[in-house]
Every structure is written in C-alpha cells, then in structure tokens.
C-alpha cells in the first residue's frame, strides 16, 4: 500500500472513487455514462413522378391516334406495348415517340405495334415513362382498329392514367 501512496495522483484517484461510488455523489452521472442509449432517425423520400394528364386524341379522318402523357418533368424514355389475348403485354416499342414534359406517341395503321396486332379490333396499349431517378409511371389507352374497306382507322376509345 505504501508504494501506491507514492504514485503521483493516487490520492486524487482514491478521492474521486470514494466520492463517486462510496458516497453516491456523481452516481447519477456515472450510471448515465454506463447506460448510454442512442436514437436514430431515418427519412425516406419517395420520388413523386406522375402523369398530370394522359389523353388519346384523333385527327379528323381518325387515321392517326396521338397518346399524350403530361408530367412534371421530361422522362428519359417512353415505351409502349400491347396487351395480348392472355393478359400479358407484348414487346415494347419506342417508334414515333417525342419526349418532353408532355410526351407523345403517334399511332397509325402502319405503326409497328398495330401491324403486329392487326388481328384484333380493339387494342389496349400500356405506356411506360421512365425518369432519370429510375421511377416508372404507367398509363393505359384503348384504341379501336377499323381496317375494312381500306378505312385504316385508329380510333381512340379511352385513356386512363
């Protein structure tokens, strides 16, 4: 014990120990340091891309249908595909697409998607816009195909965003 008393600061260390533990002074602080806890907060921001409008319109003889998808920003790509008889969607097309805050798809009887699905009188078309943050927004249009007597019409029936 004699060698312990000869160490520099030994008396201060013993005094602090006695005050903290034996007398209970500073016990709350010592306990708080022993039982530390932490709180973490996490925020998730979901991209808010959406169509503000989606329409299907025809020219006067109804030979061209124009699908218009309006949004808050310009997508990086816009593709469309036709629903098949089994309910799944076929290959995606990007023919006759103009990108902008209002992007358009122009369809005629000679369009690839129409040529590939000529056996039906009504075609459901899904439009998918992909944005820079990789979010995708979809909308659906239904067009009628009138091919008899060389009328070659693509008639807008409905559009749903």
C-alpha positions in Angstrom: 0.0 0.0 0.0 2.9 2.3 0.7 4.0 2.1 -3.0 0.5 3.1 -4.1 0.5 6.2 -2.0 3.9 7.2 -3.5 2.4 7.2 -7.1 1.6 10.7 -8.4 -2.2 11.3 -8.4 -3.0 8.3 -6.3 -4.7 10.4 -3.6 -6.9 12.2 -6.2 -7.9 8.9 -7.8 -8.9 7.4 -4.4 -10.8 10.6 -3.5 -12.7 10.6 -6.8 -13.5 6.9 -6.3 -14.8 7.4 -2.8 -16.9 10.5 -3.8 -18.4 8.7 -6.9 -19.0 5.2 -5.6 -19.0 5.1 -1.8 -20.8 8.4 -1.1 -23.0 8.3 -4.2 -22.0 11.7 -5.4 -21.9 11.7 -9.1 -23.5 8.3 -9.1 -26.2 9.5 -11.5 -23.6 10.7 -13.9 -21.6 7.5 -13.6 -24.8 5.5 -14.1 -25.8 7.6 -17.1 -22.4 7.0 -18.7 -22.8 3.3 -18.1 -26.3 3.1 -19.5 -26.0 5.3 -22.6 -28.6 4.9 -25.3 -28.9 6.4 -28.8 -31.7 7.3 -31.0 -31.5 7.2 -34.8 -33.9 8.8 -37.2 -34.3 7.8 -40.8 -36.2 9.7 -43.5 -37.2 8.1 -46.8 -38.1 10.3 -49.7 -40.2 8.6 -52.4 -39.9 10.1 -55.9 -43.0 11.9 -56.8 -43.1 11.3 -60.6 -46.6 11.0 -62.0 -48.6 11.9 -65.1 -50.5 15.1 -64.6 -52.6 14.2 -67.6 -52.9 11.4 -70.1 -55.1 11.7 -73.2 -55.8 9.9 -76.5 -56.8 12.1 -79.4 -57.5 11.6 -83.1 -57.0 13.6 -86.3 -60.1 14.4 -88.4 -60.3 11.3 -90.5 -59.3 9.2 -87.5 -56.3 7.6 -89.2 -53.9 8.8 -86.6 -54.2 8.5 -82.8 -52.0 10.6 -80.6 -51.3 9.5 -77.0 -50.2 12.4 -74.8 -48.6 11.9 -71.4 -48.0 15.2 -69.5 -45.8 15.2 -66.4 -43.8 17.5 -64.1 -40.5 16.6 -65.8 -39.2 15.1 -69.0 -38.8 11.3 -68.9 -35.6 9.7 -70.1 -37.6 7.2 -72.2 -41.1 6.4 -73.1 -42.1 3.0 -74.4 -45.5 1.3 -75.2 -46.7 -2.2 -75.6 -50.0 -4.0 -76.4 -51.9 -6.3 -74.2 -52.1 -9.8 -75.6 -55.0 -12.2 -75.5 -53.6 -14.0 -72.5 -53.5 -10.7 -70.5 -49.7 -10.1 -70.6 -48.1 -7.3 -72.5 -46.1 -8.0 -75.6 -42.8 -6.4 -76.8 -42.1 -2.7 -76.0 -41.9 -0.1 -78.8 -40.4 3.3 -79.0 -41.3 4.2 -82.5 -42.9 7.7 -83.1 -42.2 8.9 -79.6 -41.5 12.6 -78.8 -40.1 13.2 -75.3 -40.9 16.4 -73.3 -42.8 17.5 -70.2 -45.7 16.4 -72.5 -44.5 13.3 -74.4 -46.4 11.9 -77.3 -46.8 8.6 -79.2 -48.3 8.8 -82.7 -50.0 5.7 -83.9 -51.3 4.9 -87.4 -52.4 1.6 -89.1 -48.8 1.3 -90.3 -47.2 1.5 -86.8 -45.2 -1.5 -85.7 -47.4 -2.1 -82.7 -50.6 -2.0 -84.9 -49.1 -4.2 -87.6 -48.1 -6.8 -85.0 -51.7 -6.8 -83.6 -53.9 -6.4 -86.6 -56.0 -9.4 -85.9 -57.9 -7.6 -83.1 -60.5 -4.9 -83.5 -59.6 -3.3 -80.1 -56.1 -2.8 -78.7 -55.1 -1.9 -75.1 -51.8 -0.1 -75.1 -49.7 0.5 -72.0 -47.4 3.5 -72.0 -44.4 3.5 -69.6 -42.4 6.6 -68.9 -39.0 6.1 -67.2 -37.4 9.1 -65.4 -33.8 9.8 -64.5 -34.2 8.5 -61.0 -35.4 5.2 -62.5 -39.0 5.6 -61.4 -41.6 4.5 -63.9 -45.1 5.8 -64.4 -47.7 3.9 -66.5 -50.9 4.7 -68.2 -53.3 2.8 -70.5 -55.2 3.7 -73.7 -57.7 1.6 -75.6 -57.8 2.2 -79.4 -60.1 0.6 -82.0 -58.8 -0.6 -85.3 -61.1 -0.2 -88.3 -59.5 -1.9 -91.3 -62.4 -2.8 -93.6 -62.9 -1.1 -96.9 -59.4 0.4 -96.7 -60.5 2.8 -93.9 -57.4 2.1 -91.9 -58.6 4.0 -88.9 -57.1 4.0 -85.4 -59.8 5.4 -83.1 -59.3 6.5 -79.5 -61.8 4.8 -77.2 -60.4 5.6 -73.7 -57.3 6.8 -71.8 -56.5 6.1 -68.1 -53.5 7.4 -66.1 
